Amino acid sequence: MNNLKGIPIAIAGVDDGLALSGYADPILHEIQSLLNDLVTSGKSASIDLRSLPLFPGDYEKLKEVLGQGEVSATLEALGATHVGETAIHGVWWVTHYNSDETIIAEFIEVTYMPEILRTHPADARVGLDLLHSRLTPATEADKGDGDV
């Protein structure tokens, strides 16, 4: 058994030191199919990257192929959420962090606009009321001068 020590061992799927699970290519083909659905029918979809057994090399390959686009946003609510369109228009990389800046969820969204960036109708109503109050001159009764 001492002769086994001299046998070199190579890990299959290693690219520049980063292991690959083999899921990156099927995910990229799925993204292509989902993007075709978006373009032809307007149907949005997403892929939960954290639900898949991806290796660091898979993430690197996805980032390399999809690239970085021109649009990005960071939201702050119980932790940061980073939304970035990839170089492939209509394909967004959405990463949610907790308050300790640990990734808690990560998605590829194939859509014209990620849901997290859309204004909720109730919030739009609050915004309308706020703008109305800022544009409407205060009356004496609104100032609460105490005269009745």
N, C-alpha and C positions, 0 to 999 in steps of 0.2 A: 503494500500500500504506500510506501514511501515514494514510489515512482510517480504517483499522481500529483505530487506537489509541483512538478515541473511542467505540467500541462497547462497552457494558457487558457483562460476562460474569458469569453467575450459575451457581453449581454446584448441580445438581439434588440434592435430598435433604438439604439443609442445614437443620437445626432448631436455632435458637439458636446458630449457629456450629459445631455438631457434625455432621459428615457422617454420612449413613446409607447403608448398602449395600443396604437393602431386605430383609435377612434377619430382622430383628427380628419382624415380623408372622408369617412362616411358622414361626419358632421358637416363638412364643407359641401358635400353633394346634397345633403338635406337642406342646407341653407339655399343652395341654388334652386332646388325644387320649391321651397317656400317663397323665395323671391319671385319665381315665375308665377306662383299663385297670387302673390300680391299685385303683380303687374297686370295679370289677366283678369282677376276677379275682385281685387281690393281686399282679399282676405289676409289678415295679419296673423302671425303665429310667433311662438317663442320656443327656445330650447333652454332647459334648465341645465347649465353646465355642471353644477354641483351635484346633480343626481347621477352623473356619469363617472365611471372610474378613470378619469383622465390623469395623465402624468404631466409633470412640468413641461416636457417636450411637446406634448399635445397643445398646451396653452400657447407655447411659443410659435408653433406652426400655425395655429389659428390666427394669432396676432399678425404673423408675417404675411399670410395670404390675404387676410381681410384688410390689413393696413389701418392707418389712422386717417379719419376724415377731417372736415373743416368745422364741424359743429360739436360742441361739448357743453355740458352743464353739470353743476354740482348742487345738490339739494341738501339741506340740513334739517333732519327730523329724526330724533332718537339715534343719531349717527348719520354719517354722510352717505349719499347715494351719488355715484358718478355715472352719467349717461354720456356716451360718446358715439357719434355716427362713425362707422368705419369708412374706409375709402370706397367701399361698395355702397353706394347710395341706397337707402332703404334697409340697411343692416346696421343695427345698433348694438353696442356692448354696454350692458347695464350691470353695475356692481354695487351691492348694498353692503355697508359696513355697520358694525355696532358702535357703541360709544367708546370702546377700546380700540377702534380702528382695525378690527378683525373682520375679514370678509365673511358675511353670513349668507349671502346669496349672490348668484351671478348668472346672468341670462344673455343669450343672443336673441334680440327681438328683431323680427323682420316685419317692418311696419313703416308707414309714412311718418308717424309721430308716436313715440313711446307713450303709453298710457300715463306714466308717472309725471309727464310734462304737461298733460292736458289739464286745463282748469275744470274742476268739478262744477256742475251747474249751481249747486248751493253756494259755492265760493264765489262764483260770478255774481250771484244775487247780492251777497254781502259786499262785494266790490262796487256794485252799482249803487247800493244804499250809501256806502261810504263816500263815493264820489259825489253823489247827490247832496249829501250833508255838507261837503266841502265847497260846493258851488252855490248853495242856497244861502243867501244872506240871513244872518240870525235876526229874528224879530225881538222886540223888547220882552215878549212873553218867554221866548227861548232863553234869554239871558238870565231869567230868574231874578228880576229886581225886587220881587216881593209885593208889588202893587197888584191888587186884585180888584 
